[in-house]
Amino acid sequence: MNLQELTAHASAGRIDELNLISMEGGIYLLEARMHGAAHPLNDARGKTLHLRSVEHARDVLHAITPMPFNLVHAVVHDEMCGLHDTEEQTVRVPLSIRSAW
């Protein structure tokens, strides 16, 4: 899904939520959840769009209809400590799609 498609789906109320996924190396990926499926946001060349920060994501999404927006982090300390992972755990932090400034 590209930004234009995301904007159209958001305006029509078809997007359930947006998730900004924090990856290793300071990279963030944006996914739209629609009808239970994840749709990653792609750039103009069809490649996954890499964002630098929450504020960068807000800049990209400035024209999007407000909707639930979450910062998602994987919980890696269990894996690092050698504990077995019974199910994938993530930390989801609700954010405002608009900057507080």
C-alpha positions as CSV (number, residue, x, y, z in Angstrom):
1,M,0.0,0.0,0.0
2,N,1.4,3.4,-0.9
3,L,0.7,6.7,0.8
4,Q,-2.0,7.7,-1.7
5,E,-3.9,4.4,-1.2
6,L,-3.5,4.7,2.6
7,T,-5.0,8.2,2.5
8,A,-7.9,7.0,0.4
9,H,-8.6,4.0,2.7
10,A,-8.3,6.2,5.8
11,S,-10.7,8.8,4.4
12,A,-13.2,6.0,3.7
13,G,-12.9,4.7,7.2
14,R,-11.5,1.3,6.1
15,I,-8.2,1.4,8.2
16,D,-8.6,-0.1,11.7
17,E,-5.3,1.2,13.0
18,L,-1.8,2.3,12.0
19,N,1.2,0.6,13.7
20,L,4.7,2.2,13.7
21,I,7.0,-0.8,14.2
22,S,10.3,-0.1,15.8
23,M,13.1,-2.3,14.3
24,E,16.8,-2.7,15.3
25,G,19.1,0.0,14.0
26,G,16.7,2.9,14.6
27,I,14.4,2.0,11.6
28,Y,10.7,2.3,11.8
29,L,8.2,0.7,9.5
30,L,4.5,1.7,9.1
31,E,1.7,-0.8,8.7
32,A,-2.0,-0.2,8.2
33,R,-4.3,-2.8,9.7
34,M,-7.4,-3.3,7.6
35,H,-9.9,-6.1,8.1
36,G,-7.5,-8.0,10.3
37,A,-4.7,-8.0,7.8
38,A,-1.4,-6.0,7.9
39,H,-0.5,-3.8,4.9
40,P,3.0,-2.3,5.0
41,L,3.4,1.2,3.7
42,N,5.6,1.3,0.5
43,D,7.4,4.2,-1.1
44,A,6.9,5.4,-4.7
45,R,9.2,2.5,-6.0
46,G,7.2,-0.1,-4.2
47,K,9.8,-0.8,-1.6
48,T,9.0,-0.8,2.2
49,L,9.1,2.8,3.4
50,H,11.7,3.2,6.2
51,L,11.1,6.0,8.7
52,R,13.6,7.5,11.1
53,S,11.4,8.4,14.1
54,V,7.9,9.0,15.4
55,E,8.1,12.6,14.3
56,H,9.1,11.5,10.8
57,A,6.0,9.2,10.7
58,R,3.8,12.1,11.8
59,D,5.3,14.3,9.0
60,V,4.5,11.6,6.5
61,L,1.0,11.1,7.9
62,H,0.2,14.8,8.3
63,A,-2.8,14.7,5.8
64,I,-4.2,11.4,7.1
65,T,-7.6,11.2,8.8
66,P,-6.9,10.7,12.6
67,M,-7.2,7.1,13.7
68,P,-5.7,4.8,16.3
69,F,-1.9,5.0,15.9
70,N,0.5,2.7,17.9
71,L,4.2,2.5,18.4
72,V,5.1,-1.2,18.5
73,H,8.3,-2.7,20.0
74,A,9.3,-6.3,20.2
75,V,10.2,-7.5,23.7
76,V,13.7,-8.8,23.3
77,H,14.9,-9.1,26.9
78,D,13.3,-12.5,27.3
79,E,15.2,-13.9,24.3
80,M,18.4,-12.3,25.4
81,C,18.1,-13.8,28.9
82,G,17.6,-17.3,27.5
83,L,14.0,-17.7,28.5
84,H,11.8,-19.7,26.2
85,D,9.3,-17.7,24.3
86,T,5.8,-19.2,24.6
87,E,4.3,-16.5,22.4
88,E,5.5,-13.5,20.6
89,Q,5.3,-10.5,22.9
90,T,5.2,-6.9,21.9
91,V,4.8,-3.6,23.6
92,R,2.1,-1.4,22.0
93,V,2.1,2.3,23.0
94,P,-0.8,4.4,21.8
95,L,0.3,7.7,20.2
96,S,-1.4,10.7,18.7
97,I,-1.1,10.9,15.0
98,R,-0.6,14.7,15.4
99,S,2.3,16.2,17.1
100,A,1.6,17.8,20.5
101,W,3.5,20.9,19.6
